[in-house]
Amino acid sequence: MEYKQAFSNTCIFLSEINDPGKVASYIPELGSVDPTKFGVHLTTMDGDSFSHGDSHEKFSIQSIAKVLSLVLAYELEGEKLWKRVGVEPSGTAFNSLVQLEHDRGIPRNPLINSGALVICDFLVDHLKDAKQTFIEYIRKIANNDSIDYNKKVAESEKAHGYRNAALINLMKAYGNITGNCDEVLDFYFHLCSIEMTCAELARTFMFLANDGVDPFSKERIISTEKSKRINTLMQLCGFYDEAGEFSFKVGIPGKSGVGGGIIAILPEHFSVAVWSPRLNEKGNSYKGMRFLEMFNQATDSSVF
Ligand code: GLN
């Protein structure tokens, strides 16, 4: 089926279903979001775009931002980065501590919290005025100066971020954090608080559908080889302990966040962002997962 028809059929179907998911409440500021929000935006390499519902409303992209911090750190550090963080799916929850002790402070991958904290430590160490430099980098990739942190969300998470504090302290004890834990946590909470609309997210991630080059501005963000590897990591690790299920049912690289957003990319074809704040028991947007499964099935979209 063609994209346009499949997009509108799937959106209409999902607007009417009963959503059993629950909004993340462990970050109080996220708990106050309207749970009925539902937005979708798809941008194709041909320049077409399809939008539905609340696709132009900003939301907290949370862990989706971990892909962008990884892109910058990988570009700066190259393959040496993998000495400090692995490339294996974790099969555990995003904020799990269990493997970290077993693996002596080396996180399984950069898309779970522990791995993202190592990437943040690297960026705080290598960037001058890290928060400002990083947001300017995102604005450049997004082609959009309105992208910003949500200070209230960052503060709310800081006030309740006990598990992230535990993760970073454990890694510090193993010598895998070079900087000051509070400073790195502050950068991490800001990273997670970045807000975008579905339309902005889909646009921002187009470079990963095009071997590292923004297809509209023609600017290279990352090398072809690295772009493929970032997609590989999303394919293997983008949905924590539901990554296998996502690969099995959806078949393309993607990344979720507890704000209810999901970004997914079919290389050479499209980038699609979905937002629906109610999460399934693995912490991924219930409707977001359903949308991608249905849409990809209808359009025969898969990297396999
Ligand atoms: N900021 C969230 C946390 O650290 C990110 C988790 C997520 O989006 N999965 O818990």
Residues whose N, C-alpha, C, O or C-beta is under 5 A from the ligand:
A	BS01	LIG	Q62 S63 F94 N113 C192 S256 G257 V258
